[in-house]
Amino acid sequence: MLEPRDGADPGHEILTSFVRHRNVLLARGSFTGLYLDYYLHLATYGLRHEESHSELFKNALAAFTLHCASRPANETIAWTLHFQKPFVNLFLGGDTQDGIVTGRVFADEVKEMESNRFYADVARPGRELQRSAVSFEGGNAFEAVEAFYERSEQLPARCFKLGDERYAIAFAHPDCDRAWFEELTAGSVANIAGTETVVPMERRIFRWECGCNERKILEVLAPVMRKDPSALFDVTDEVNVNCPRCAARYLITRPTLEAFIASRDG
């Protein structure tokens, strides 16, 4: 059971359980609180998305968080989902040890590809970065996740929206009862404890957090400033920078960046 760090947002509960005799892992949770945190984040930075993009991102965030809850507690995970229709990219990032998730919508300057693409990166201590990429069909985040599991993880998964912002993913293990697995519905998953032997496994806590701050943004900008200040401050002595992970906005002034560089180089 992973609990939040002292002083951190208490976060939101995700439960995993094992369906005995079916060899299926089930991750479930309510996302009302996490969605509230996400919308507060958007409001804080004055960010707006098309309604269709927001709904797509909410489903992807739920699936990503449930995926993280099913993984070992020592992984840093990033997903990028490219959709041809709607033409948009979604980024999701998380840390299974700290129980944090974040993400953003990229709706501008999206690179066109031949098909929908799903990219997954996983970092573990002492191991090389693992990357996988698969194509998928459809314009739904659940279809993308299910294609990723089938083609990259080599075991199927089923995503379900249970209602009232509750979601679940069923992950097939080896020797899974595939006929039963394929017949699962949102209703049967919501009431699974009444029909199957469900063994509780873990309770994990996840919260919305990126970890970006002004200092990290300054660290990224410093090399550019040293090489070509006009690339940043051509017209004014201010530049707006969006975090690539969560789209948080930072207003960086030339004096602030110069003082930061002087403190590092001095």
Secondary structure, 3 states (H helix, E strand, C coil): CECCCCCCCCCEEEEEEEECCCCEEEEEEECHHHHHHHHHHHHHCCCCCCHHHHHHHHHHHHHHHHHHHCCCCCCEEEEEEEECCCCEEEEEEEECCCCEEEEEEECCCCCCCCCEEEEEEEECCCCCCEEEEEEECCCCHHHHHHHHHHHHHCCCEEEEEEECCEEEEEEECCCCCHHHHHCCCHHHHHCHHHCCCEEEEEEEEEEECCCCCHHHHHHHHHHHHHHCHHHCCCCCCEEEEECCCCCCEEEEEHHHHHHHHHHHHC
